[in-house]
């Protein structure tokens, strides 16, 4: 069975119109964000700690609803989606969380397979795919390793493999190089760039690692005090 | 060959062990209370039926032989189990509370008393006994316990109501505690709910995982409680089977008949359903807070 995919050639993967987000405790963290991520684009999001990078990503991977404004994902207004449609939309988004969010009682293989499993697939359908992906991120020898036995860098790569296993249309990564050495960080970002180039996955990466960003000729957005600005010093102009 | 999949929820931890104990203990108490209430019901029924069926016939100015003829005729009635004339010693024993232990004065005229045990379910034999007395020319009165039995039945009704209320209250408390403990155990698993949710799992899928986990946990704990209640009841039935006398009739009649077994079987199922429902509502409520 083939998944139905509407023709979105004219639709951006992500579109935010006047989006603001306020938390009960801390007040407004994002203000009037307008943003378009074209399909197949590769974008960095940067800014100082507390600028609202993670909050902006959370809006995009549907962890929160905006306080004001509208979010359009893959051509659909998110606030119009029913809960089942929201779940289906989440399956089109791969997320690498800053804190990994791996399930400690599962192995590396089982963590990577999680999005397929919750979508109803059986292990014989996906096991080769999962193992191949784990090999691709350099964990071919750690397939059945329990999560707590993995190093920080290995856990990061398991989290990346989990985000990619569904062949997502949109990949969102929050500080994906935060827990690895610069060489591994570079390798991970190259891996994302390759994915973007070969498969056309739309990628948004939040990072404060400006040295790494400098190596990629892609647009960089900067968040500052909850406001989104184009970074003129780093990255390429759109 | 496909790989073995670990459960998406981790194995039970200390919180769930505590929940297991709480559910088991509550099921034990609830099952025991239900069995005791049934026993009380049965004792009340038996006691009430016995009191209602006791009829005393006072026969004045007649000899023992005529009185025994009346008793024989009464005993042949279809709704009479037993009819017999009381001996003088038995009558004296009955009158002792009124006349004291010194014995009856020799000259005191004592009426003959006939004790009749009737089957009131078939019908009240008082009228037939009156006719027997008339036929034998005996001046007598038939004194049934109907009025007294009504009072006893009223008291037993209150007793039943209290017992039922206790069972209902205990069951409601057990269900509420199970629901609350399940809710608390689930909140500790919030991180897993979030990961599954953001991985694209539907609400029903996530709720189903927790429902199954807590249904099995509560079912096992409930079975443990029910088995413990069964053992205690069996012990009481076994050790208490030799009790005799009036006082034993006032005690709950614990037994292990069909309906008692039904109670023991239903207890873990109710516990399981309560935990399952609590798990479902808790997960769905926590997901409702998310987008």
Interface residues (C-beta under 8 A of the other chain):
Chain A: X61 X62 X63 X64 X65 X78 X83 X84 X86 X87 X88 X90 X91 X95 X101 X103 X104 X105 X106 X107 X109 X110 X114 X115 X117 X118 X119 X122 X123 X124 X127 X162 X166
Chain B: X1 X2 X3 X5 X6 X8 X10 X11 X191 X192 X194 X195 X196 X197 X198 X199 X200 X201 X202 X203 X205 X290 X291
